[in-house]
C-alpha cells in the first residue's frame, strides 16, 4: 500500500506547480493558488504515509521524480513548453532512475 500512497503523492505533487501556473491568469488567480495549496497538503500527507514503509531517500526521489516528469509533460502538452529530444531524454533518465529505485527496494 505504501507504493500506492507514494504514486498518488507524486501525482498530487504535479498539482501545485500547475496551480501556480494557472494562477498567473487573472481568472484563475484564487482557484489556482487554492489548488496548489490543497495539492501540497495532500501530496505531503501521502508522502508521509508512504515513508512509514519506504526508506526516506527512495520515497523522496520517487516523489520528486514523478512530480518533475509529470510537470514537464503538462508543460509540453498544455503550456507550449519546448519539446526537444534532449528534454525528453532528460525526463527519460529521471523515469529510469525512479524505476531503478523501485526495483532496488
C-alpha positions as CSV (number, residue, x, y, z in Angstrom):
1,X,0.0,0.0,0.0
2,X,3.0,2.3,0.7
3,X,3.8,2.4,-3.0
4,X,0.2,3.3,-3.9
5,X,0.5,6.2,-1.4
6,X,3.8,7.2,-3.0
7,X,2.4,7.1,-6.5
8,X,-0.6,9.2,-5.5
9,X,1.7,11.6,-3.7
10,X,3.7,12.1,-6.9
11,X,0.5,12.8,-8.8
12,X,-0.5,15.4,-6.3
13,X,3.0,16.8,-6.5
14,X,2.2,17.8,-10.0
15,X,-0.8,19.8,-8.8
16,X,1.0,22.6,-7.0
17,X,3.2,23.9,-9.9
18,X,0.1,23.5,-12.2
19,X,-1.9,25.6,-9.7
20,X,0.8,28.3,-9.6
21,X,0.9,28.4,-13.4
22,X,-2.8,28.7,-13.7
23,X,-2.9,31.4,-11.0
24,X,-0.8,33.7,-13.4
25,X,-4.1,34.1,-15.3
26,X,-6.3,36.6,-13.6
27,X,-9.5,34.5,-13.9
28,X,-7.7,31.5,-12.1
29,X,-5.7,33.5,-9.6
30,X,-7.6,32.4,-6.4
31,X,-8.5,28.9,-7.6
32,X,-5.0,28.2,-8.9
33,X,-3.4,29.2,-5.6
34,X,-6.0,27.3,-3.6
35,X,-5.5,24.2,-5.8
36,X,-1.7,24.5,-5.3
37,X,-2.1,24.7,-1.5
38,X,-4.5,21.7,-1.4
39,X,-2.2,19.7,-3.7
40,X,0.8,20.4,-1.5
41,X,-1.1,19.3,1.6
42,X,-2.4,16.1,0.1
43,X,1.0,15.3,-1.5
44,X,2.8,15.8,1.7
45,X,0.4,13.7,3.7
46,X,0.6,10.8,1.2
47,X,4.4,11.1,1.2
48,X,4.3,10.8,5.0
49,X,2.1,7.8,4.7
50,X,4.4,6.1,2.2
51,X,7.5,6.8,4.3
52,X,6.2,4.6,7.1
53,X,7.4,1.6,5.0
54,X,9.6,3.1,2.2
55,X,13.1,4.5,3.1
56,X,13.2,8.3,3.0
57,X,15.7,8.6,0.3
58,X,13.8,6.3,-2.0
59,X,10.5,7.8,-1.3
60,X,11.7,11.4,-1.8
61,X,13.5,10.6,-5.1
62,X,10.4,8.8,-6.5
63,X,8.1,11.5,-5.3
64,X,10.1,14.3,-6.9
65,X,10.7,12.2,-10.0
66,X,7.0,11.7,-10.6
67,X,6.4,15.4,-9.9
68,X,9.1,16.6,-12.1
69,X,8.4,14.3,-15.0
70,X,4.6,14.8,-14.8
71,X,5.0,18.6,-14.6
72,X,7.3,18.5,-17.6
73,X,4.7,16.6,-19.6
74,X,1.9,19.0,-18.5
75,X,4.1,21.9,-19.6
76,X,4.7,20.4,-23.0
77,X,1.2,19.3,-23.6
78,X,-0.8,22.3,-22.3
79,X,1.5,25.3,-22.0
80,X,3.7,25.2,-25.1
81,X,7.0,24.3,-23.3
82,X,9.8,23.2,-25.6
83,X,9.5,19.5,-26.6
84,X,13.1,18.8,-27.7
85,X,14.7,15.4,-27.9
86,X,17.2,16.4,-25.3
87,X,14.5,17.4,-22.8
88,X,12.6,14.2,-23.3
89,X,15.9,12.3,-22.8
90,X,16.4,14.1,-19.5
91,X,12.9,13.1,-18.4
92,X,13.5,9.5,-19.5
93,X,16.6,9.4,-17.3
94,X,14.5,10.6,-14.3
95,X,11.9,7.9,-15.0
96,X,14.6,5.3,-15.4
97,X,16.1,6.3,-12.1
98,X,12.7,6.1,-10.4
99,X,12.2,2.6,-11.9
100,X,15.7,1.6,-10.7
101,X,14.9,2.8,-7.2
102,X,11.7,0.8,-7.1
103,X,13.4,-2.4,-8.4
104,X,16.2,-2.0,-5.9
105,X,13.9,-1.6,-2.9
